[in-house]
């Protein structure tokens, strides 16, 4: 079903498309019942006939809904209309940390403030048994008033639940993807075990968090500064 600005889906009016990837499309929309902007994340049409993908989509919506924290984009609802499945989420204005870092390193006070907010969000997620697995500047948005929101838990998994190696079963992913059945994440921010496709835990988020903090302080990605490069990993061992 082709979507267009002004189209109504239940009580949501689509405004404009703000993101697209292999695993979904994201639109800014207006919730006409509550009169507030939201982000609508759609499951691709080709997935709607696949029970496994639908089950994963619903699981991830419920997973995200457990993360009630001011620095994590909130989930408002899981919906279906005309054979389309979609999640209504908090719309976060402002620029991503990646956009901000294009202009160079952050002042120390801003770095400390953003670091505290991201760390607090990750701590809450980990306490709920959730790891992000794709923390990076592009998944951190800074609002005009300086609040930080961690976005796109589409690669997140429940620590206690079964881990799927198939990226195609992660329908909320919109920012990146690697070969299905191999690795989930972004190379420059991956821990060694994640880059090797090994089982992961919350420490992969701590590794990525360190990479993000380094980039905020220096304005340069760690991988571009002679740091860890997954492509040069030795064949054996772990971190």
C-alpha positions in Angstrom: 0.0 0.0 0.0 1.5 3.3 -1.1 1.6 5.9 1.7 1.3 9.7 1.1 1.3 12.8 3.2 -2.2 13.5 4.6 -3.2 9.9 4.6 -5.1 8.7 7.6 -4.3 5.4 9.4 -6.7 4.9 12.2 -6.4 8.2 14.1 -3.0 9.0 12.7 -2.5 11.5 9.9 0.8 11.0 8.0 2.9 14.1 7.6 6.2 13.2 5.9 8.6 10.3 5.6 11.6 10.7 7.9 13.5 7.4 7.6 13.7 4.2 5.5 15.7 1.0 5.6 15.6 -2.6 4.6 13.5 -3.5 7.7 11.0 -0.6 7.8 9.8 2.9 6.9 9.3 5.7 9.5 6.9 8.6 9.0 6.2 11.6 11.2 2.5 11.7 11.9 -0.1 13.5 13.9 -2.2 11.7 16.5 -5.5 13.4 15.9 -7.0 12.0 19.1 -4.4 13.4 21.4 -3.1 16.2 19.1 0.5 15.3 19.3 3.3 14.4 16.8 4.4 10.8 16.7 6.7 8.6 14.7 5.1 5.7 12.9 7.4 2.7 12.1 5.9 0.3 9.5 6.6 -3.3 9.0 7.4 -3.9 5.3 4.4 -5.2 3.3 6.3 -8.3 2.2 6.6 -9.4 5.8 2.9 -9.3 6.8 2.4 -12.9 5.6 5.3 -14.3 7.6 4.2 -15.4 11.1 7.8 -15.5 12.4 8.4 -11.9 11.4 5.0 -10.7 12.7 5.7 -12.4 16.0 9.2 -10.7 16.2 7.6 -7.4 15.4 5.1 -7.7 18.2 7.7 -9.0 20.6 9.9 -6.0 19.9 7.1 -3.5 20.3 6.3 -5.0 23.7 10.0 -5.0 24.6 10.4 -1.3 23.8 7.2 -0.5 25.7 8.9 -1.8 28.9 11.6 0.8 28.7 9.9 3.7 30.4 12.7 6.3 30.7 13.0 10.0 29.8 16.1 9.3 27.6 14.5 6.4 25.6 11.9 7.1 22.9 8.6 5.8 24.2 6.3 3.4 22.5 2.6 4.5 22.3 0.9 1.6 20.6 1.1 -1.4 18.2 -1.5 -1.2 15.4 -2.9 -2.9 12.3 -4.9 -1.5 9.4 -5.5 -2.7 5.9 -3.0 -5.6 6.5 -0.3 -3.1 7.6 1.4 -3.4 11.0 3.0 -0.4 12.6 4.3 1.0 15.9 3.4 4.5 17.1 6.3 6.0 18.9 7.4 9.2 20.5 8.5 11.7 17.9 11.8 13.2 19.0 12.7 16.6 17.4 16.3 17.9 17.0 19.4 16.5 15.4 21.2 13.3 15.9 24.5 13.2 17.7 26.1 12.1 14.4 24.9 15.3 12.8 26.2 17.4 15.7 29.6 15.7 15.5 30.0 16.7 11.9 30.8 20.2 13.3 33.5 18.8 15.6 34.1 17.6 19.2 31.6 18.7 21.9 32.5 21.0 24.7 33.4 19.1 27.8 30.3 20.2 29.7 28.0 18.9 26.9 29.9 15.7 26.7 29.5 15.0 30.4 25.8 15.9 30.2 25.1 13.7 27.2 27.2 10.9 28.6 25.2 10.9 31.8 21.9 10.7 30.0 22.9 7.9 27.7 24.5 5.9 30.5 21.3 6.3 32.5 19.2 5.1 29.6 21.4 2.1 29.0 21.3 1.2 32.7 17.5 1.2 32.7 17.5 -1.0 29.5 19.9 -3.5 31.0 18.0 -3.6 34.2 15.0 -4.7 32.1 17.1 -7.4 30.4 17.4 -5.5 27.2 20.6 -4.8 25.2 20.6 -2.3 22.4 23.4 -3.9 20.2 23.6 -0.8 17.9 24.4 2.1 20.0 26.1 4.9 17.9 25.8 8.6 17.4 23.2 8.2 14.6 20.9 6.5 17.2 21.2 9.2 19.7 19.1 12.4 19.2 19.6 15.7 21.0 16.5 17.8 21.3 16.6 21.6 21.0 16.6 21.9 24.8 19.5 19.6 25.3 17.7 16.4 26.3 19.1 13.2 24.9 17.0 10.3 23.5 18.4 6.9 22.6 16.6 5.7 19.5 16.2 2.6 17.4 16.2 -0.4 19.7 15.3 -2.4 16.6 18.4 -4.6 17.1 17.7 -5.0 20.8 17.1 -8.4 22.3 15.9 -9.7 25.5 18.9 -11.1 27.5 16.7 -13.9 28.8 15.0 -14.6 25.4 16.3 -16.6 22.5 18.7 -14.7 20.2 17.9 -14.8 16.6 20.8 -14.6 14.1 18.6 -13.4 11.3 18.5 -9.7 10.9 15.5 -10.0 8.6 13.5 -11.0 11.7 14.1 -7.6 13.2 11.4 -5.5 11.6 12.0 -2.4 13.7 15.5 -1.9 12.3 15.7 1.2 10.1 19.2 2.4 10.3 21.5 -0.4 9.2 21.8 -4.1 8.5 24.5 -6.7 7.9 24.2 -10.1 6.2 21.3 -12.0 7.6 22.5 -14.8 10.0 25.9 -13.2 10.5 26.3 -10.0 12.5 24.0 -7.3 13.9 25.4 -3.9 14.6 27.6 -1.2 13.1 31.3 -2.1 12.6 32.9 1.0 14.0 31.1 0.6 17.4 31.2 -3.2 17.7 32.9 -5.1 20.4 35.2 -8.0 19.2 32.8 -10.7 20.2 29.9 -9.0 18.4 32.0 -8.5 15.3 32.7 -12.2 15.3 29.0 -13.1 15.6 29.4 -14.6 19.0 26.8 -14.5 21.8 26.6 -11.1 23.4 25.5 -9.4 26.6 25.2 -5.9 28.0 29.0 -5.4 27.7 28.6 -4.8 23.9 26.6 -1.7 24.8 29.3 -0.6 27.2 32.0 -1.0 24.5 29.9 1.0 22.0 29.2 3.6 24.7 32.9 4.1 25.2 33.3 4.6 21.4 30.6 7.2 21.4 32.2 9.1 24.4 35.6 9.0 22.7 34.0 10.5 19.5 32.2 13.2 21.5 35.5 14.2 23.2 37.6 14.2 20.0 35.2 14.7 17.1 36.7 11.6 15.5 35.4 8.0 15.5 37.6 5.7 17.4 38.0 3.4 14.4 39.4 6.4 12.4 41.9 7.1 15.1 43.8 3.9 14.9 41.5 2.2 17.4 39.6 -1.1 17.1 38.9 -2.2 13.6 36.7 -5.4 13.2 38.1 -6.0 9.8 41.5 -6.6 11.3 40.4 -9.0 14.0 42.7 -12.0 14.6 41.2 -15.4 13.9 41.1 -16.5 17.5 40.7 -15.2 21.0 38.3 -12.7 22.5 38.5 -9.3 24.0 
